Amino acid sequence: MPHDRIDAVLRAELATLEQEGRAKGAENVLTGFIQVGNGRGPRYWIDGKGPFLRMNANNYLGLALRDEVMRAGHDGVERFGAGPGAVRFISGTWETHVVLEQRLAQFHGREAAMIFSSAYAATIGMLPQILSADSAAISDALNHNCIINGMRLARPKLRHVYPHLDRAALEARLADAAKQCRRAIIVTDGIFSMRGDHAPLADIANIIARHDGDFAENILLVIDDSHGVGAFGATGRGTEEVTGARADILVGTLGKAFGVNGGYIAASRAIVDYLRETAPTYVYSNPISPGEAAAATAAIDIVDSATGRALLDHLRRMAARFRDGLARLGFETLPGEHPIVPLLVRDTARTNALIAYLRRHHVLATGLAYPVVPKGDEEIRFQICADHTEADIDECLRVLSQFEGRAS
Ligand SMILES: Cc1ncc(COP(=O)(O)O)c(C=O)c1O
């Protein structure tokens, strides 16, 4: 039967998204890459055209293209096949999944860890289970979409969103929740993905210490450090390492700095045991493939070694070189050490012009314009990777230096 009436409605909604500037538009299809060598990192082809310098990948340590990681993935496929073949509790738990979970728990110094098909699946699977009907959910205003939707799926007694990084507002919301709820869950990104800034975990831990006694079932701190783990901190332990504080539930991804795919939660044994039985995106959805799990374990082994610390060191130096270069060119950016480097343009037309200019000069970056971000917060997001070289960073800066709208 033709669906002409609903198709017309959906097309009209798509047209509205486009008119409002909120559509993501046609996707870039990556059709290949080369390892250039001679002091330059990899270059990519899009729709057969290139080479492009990719300044918008989450592959912060360059592990997606690293031999040891790719080889571990191949071996996993050869030993166990291309896919898991079932969900975990039926017959889809392979040795590489279990090894990876043990390695993640050890890496993060936790009693246990469990993997999901993505960090998104981990968060939307976990939050509704941990937010009981007697709970308060307290969340930073700039949290990632998976937290926003996880909170929507949950049915807690209270939902509070506090202004970005506003400790006083967070504490006021907690004090308010103490009068009505048995449990409180504070949930925040570790690294915020648009700006590369991070949650003040040590301050939040102090706030929790002041109020925990007011809740019959405690206050739990949940962080999603998808952009922090493997990219931030001297040994890649992310926002926890940089702030010296720890979450009760840590969500991470295997698809950014670890260079593979999938997500995970690291926590106490009690929390992980509970979520294995109750989180629907774990119970009723396939895990990552056995090969991906083997590749991810190899990636963690690299991060947790002298090689990993050297990669992190190089990454920090390249991010600093880029931040300093932007400042020298008179662009506005935010201070910090994280490889997400925002160039604050603060104007929609100029953001779009700069993104198009970069593309014409074979540099890939991400433009965030109104209404995706509020007016005045328009930015270009650059992401530095350990496989960028000094020459790559300087090439991007040279292109930016010749942008004619630079001084406006
Ligand atoms: C903070 C945060 N959490 C979760 C995700 C999703 O990670 P995954 O691709 O593993 O679902 C992202 C991805 O952009 C993110 O920025």
The ligand as an SDF file (V2000), in Angstrom:
LIG
                    3D

 16 16  0  0  0  0  0  0  0  0999 V2000
   29.5170   12.4740   25.9160 C   0  0  0  0  0  0  0  0  0  0  0  0
   29.2000   11.4240   24.9040 C   0  0  0  0  0  0  0  0  0  0  0  0
   28.6180   10.2850   25.3290 N   0  0  0  0  0  0  0  0  0  0  0  0
   28.3120    9.3040   24.4680 C   0  0  0  0  0  0  0  0  0  0  0  0
   28.5910    9.4190   23.1360 C   0  0  0  0  0  0  0  0  0  0  0  0
   28.2290    8.2850   22.2190 C   0  0  0  0  0  0  0  0  0  0  0  0
   29.2570    7.3430   22.1750 O   0  0  0  0  0  0  0  0  0  0  0  0
   28.9840    6.0030   21.3500 P   0  0  0  0  0  0  0  0  0  0  0  0
   29.2970    6.3170   19.9270 O   0  0  0  0  0  0  0  0  0  0  0  0
   29.8830    4.9670   21.9520 O   0  0  0  0  0  0  0  0  0  0  0  0
   27.5410    5.6780   21.5600 O   0  0  0  0  0  0  0  0  0  0  0  0
   29.1890   10.5630   22.6500 C   0  0  0  0  0  0  0  0  0  0  0  0
   29.4690   10.6630   21.2060 C   0  0  0  0  0  0  0  0  0  0  0  0
   29.6050   11.6490   20.5950 O   0  0  0  0  0  0  0  0  0  0  0  0
   29.5000   11.6030   23.5630 C   0  0  0  0  0  0  0  0  0  0  0  0
   30.0460   12.7420   23.1150 O   0  0  0  0  0  0  0  0  0  0  0  0
  1  2  1  0
  2  3  1  0
  2 15  2  0
  3  4  2  0
  4  5  1  0
  5  6  1  0
  5 12  2  0
  6  7  1  0
  7  8  1  0
  8  9  2  0
  8 10  1  0
  8 11  1  0
 12 13  1  0
 12 15  1  0
 13 14  2  0
 15 16  1  0
M  END
$$$$
